[in-house]
Amino acid sequence: MKFAAALALAGAMAVDAAVLGERAAYAVKGKPEGFATGTTGGGSAACVVPSSTAQLKTWLADNVARCIVLDKEFNFKGSEGSVTENGCRPASNKCPGKGGQDAINKASWCTNGNAGAGVTTIKVTYDKAGVAGLTVGSNKSIIGVGSKGVLRGKGLRIANGAKNVIIQNIHITELNPQYIWGGDAITLDGTDLVWIDHNKFSLIGRQMIVLGNGASNRVTISNNEFDGVTSWSATCDGRHYWAIYLTGSSDLVTMKGNYIHHTSGRSPKTGGNSLIHAVNNYWYANSGHAFDNGAGANVIAEGNVFQNVVTPLLENKGQFFGGPSTAANAVCAANLGHTCVTNSFGSSGTLGGTNTGFLAKFKGKSVASVSAASTAPSTKAGVGKI
Ligand SMILES: *[C@@H]1O[C@H](CO)[C@@H](O)[C@H](O)[C@H]1NC(C)=O
């Protein structure tokens, strides 16, 4: 008996060792560059694999430092039921039933004038899980395995003081894409130290990333794919209008190495009190604008590629430095630690942006490095690429 028990124990230990070995292989890859330098997420916490959407929800929200591994699709569609209520067909939907996007009446958007003249009330039916993201607590790493880590039907929300979060290598998709206000993939509102790296966003009703009015402090958005291809376009052209919204009250945002394609606007919309460093990103096939720079936003865009982007910068109500020329770019050195690098344009409009007074705000901060625009890594961005 003793011998058999020892054998069983040895067998169990071998299994545990194998499981441990497999789990030890899961880890955040690389380190954040730019403003969110120092973000550690779950730190040295052992990586754990949730077995259900309920367990994932609990682990994301609790007060325990965690490395949470998504090794499959977690589908939240239908998990909270659906809602049918009055929404609207906004003025922007000039192609109803043929690729346009209707709206949920969130925050009275349909009735407060934002939906434009000629808006009509219609019934909308949407999935409830999509409209509010999963709460994410402090000290979490959320990482996907290969290209298997998918969040379907629900996004992530880091808010109310939660901080130090890494989201790497996951795909967030299908948040009521037919409706404006159908859901945001990642919401930050009152946080610090967030690194969003190598993810993919597709078929999102509202914003793919939104930094709300609260201070989001230090954020790095790197190597993500923003895929705007949609059958429900607010601009009636198969492209998603609402991609990235950066209007927090005290935000430092590094956008590096992202691939932003087939969008038609707000890629990003900036404002609030934000300092934004957009470097070595690749914009492609944008039928409207990439940047819309609102009052209060301070943006440097350097070393980026704009390929088939109709309007790289819609308007500049804030401060914008677009790396206009090698001679003009020397001004960056004293503040960023490098001479800014010119952007590259193929079949695109112009960027402009010659404000320099705000560059001193970069001094002493963690500033991402820059490479020549031709190396913008569109093929390395997104899920399953690390
Ligand atoms: C997060 O980690 C830091 C550093 O270990 C710790 O001080 C803080 O209390 C943690 N936060 C939470 C909510 O557990």
The ligand as a Gaussian input file, in Angstrom:
#p B3LYP/6-31G(d) Opt

LIG

0 1
 C       -0.517000      46.797000      -6.281000
 O        0.839000      46.542000      -6.042000
 C        1.476000      47.542000      -5.270000
 C        2.962000      47.193000      -5.242000
 O        3.158000      45.866000      -4.832000
 C        0.836000      47.593000      -3.892000
 O        1.438000      48.592000      -3.110000
 C       -0.650000      47.878000      -4.048000
 O       -1.277000      47.801000      -2.794000
 C       -1.293000      46.874000      -4.981000
 N       -2.655000      47.275000      -5.230000
 C       -3.688000      46.495000      -4.992000
 C       -5.035000      47.091000      -5.200000
 O       -3.565000      45.343000      -4.637000

